[in-house]
Amino acid sequence: MTAPHTAIRVSEIFGPTIQGEGMLIGLPTVFVRTGGCDYRCSWCDSLYAVDSRFRHEWEMMSTDALWQKVVALSGGRPVMVSLSGGNPAIQPLGALLDRGHRDGYRFALETQGSVARNWFAELDVLVLSPKPPSSEMATDWAAFDACVEAARGRPQIALKLVVFDDTDYAYARDAAARYPRLPVYLQPGNHTPPRPGDENAPIDMNGVMKRMEWLVEEVTRDRWFDARVLPQLHVLLWGNKRGV
């Protein structure tokens, strides 16, 4: 377990708002977005939390300081806390989980599955989101397996896959076949992510919805009845706006 004074690199903390995607879609949530990532996806929609060029915008926070912010945002009422990034798995979050659980809060973490941590077993929800070929990143399935094993069957675990095209769809089918016991959530990719600092960047909503329609057609045609196709609800509501 990491100590309460251990520094955590934070890009932003915001909420409560709703979780916009995956298995917890629609659930009121406070978001803790950490800074830094071991990936550089070609279509990243949160580059401000990934690229070290923006590290001057990140804050090194102790567990205590970070937790005080979460409690202030939630008014002291327990709520789901989403740990995202970047890749939050590269941050020392074990003590934060311990502190929050003592106060009755729950934690969900989303990661691409490239770095395993023993504190994954203390999460309430672990969302593993391997990146498809369109990201231009290669999946290390041995590292991914280590993430599943680190959870030790304690949190709820789900696969979440972004799909842009036929190649991504085939990748999603393969990933689901590797982990048949894990629920699968598919979402159409946003091909018009904002540049950092431009949260009012226009979004091709029509293109995103056409991709979702195509994805639904693919899933139903293939009788892939275990997969759930969901939009990014925050994109439908607020486009590329941050902090919502």
C-alpha positions, 0 to 999 in steps of 0.5 A, a space after each residue: 500500500 502506498 503512503 498517504 503522502 505519496 505524490 500523485 500526478 493529477 491532470 484534473 478533478 471534476 464532477 459530480 457528473 455522469 459516467 459517459 461510457 462503458 459499464 457504468 454509463 449514466 452513473 453519477 461520478 467524480 472524475 480524477 484524471 491522472 497525468 502521464 501515459 505509456 501510450 500515444 494513441 493516434 486518436 487520443 481525446 485527452 492528449 492534455 493528460 497524456 503528453 509530457 508537453 502539458 505537464 506544466 498543467 498537471 499538479 503533484 498532489 498528496 493522497 490527502 489533498 486529492 481526497 479532500 478535493 473529491 470530498 468537497 466536490 461530492 459534498 461529503 456524500 459517497 459517490 463513484 470515483 472514476 480514475 482515468 488518464 492518461 494511464 492511471 495505472 502508472 500512478 501510486 493510487 493504493 492509499 487513495 483507494 484505502 482512504 476512500 473506501 473508509 469513507 464509503 466511496 467506490 472506485 472504478 479505474 480504466 486502463 489499457 492493460 499495459 501496467 499491472 498493479 497489486 492494488 487493482 484487487 482493491 478496486 470496485 470496478 476495473 475496466 480494461 480497454 485494449 487499444 485497437 489497430 487504429 490507435 497505432 499501438 500494439 497490445 502486449 497480451 502478456 501484460 494484459 493477462 497480468 492486469 487481469 490476474 492482479 485483480 484476483 477476481 475481486 472487482 467487477 472487470 469488463 472489456 471496453 473496446 473502441 471501434 473505428 473500422 472493420 480492422 478494429 471490429 475484428 480486433 474486438 472480436 479477438 479480444 473478447 474471445 480471449 476473455 470469454 468470461 468478461 462482459 464486453 462493451 463496444 463504442 464507436 470512435 470519435 474521429 474528431 477529438 479536440 486539440 488540447 485547449 480547444 474544448 469547443 472544437 467542432 465534432 462530426 456528430 453525424 459521422 459518430 452516429 453513422 459509425 455507431 449504426 454501422 457497429 450495431 449492424 455488424 454485431 447483430 449480423 454476426 449474432 454477437 449477442 454478448 456484446 453491448 454497443 453504447 455511445 459516449 453519452 458525454 459526447 452526445 450531450 456536450 461534444 468535445 467539452 472538458 470537465 463534464 
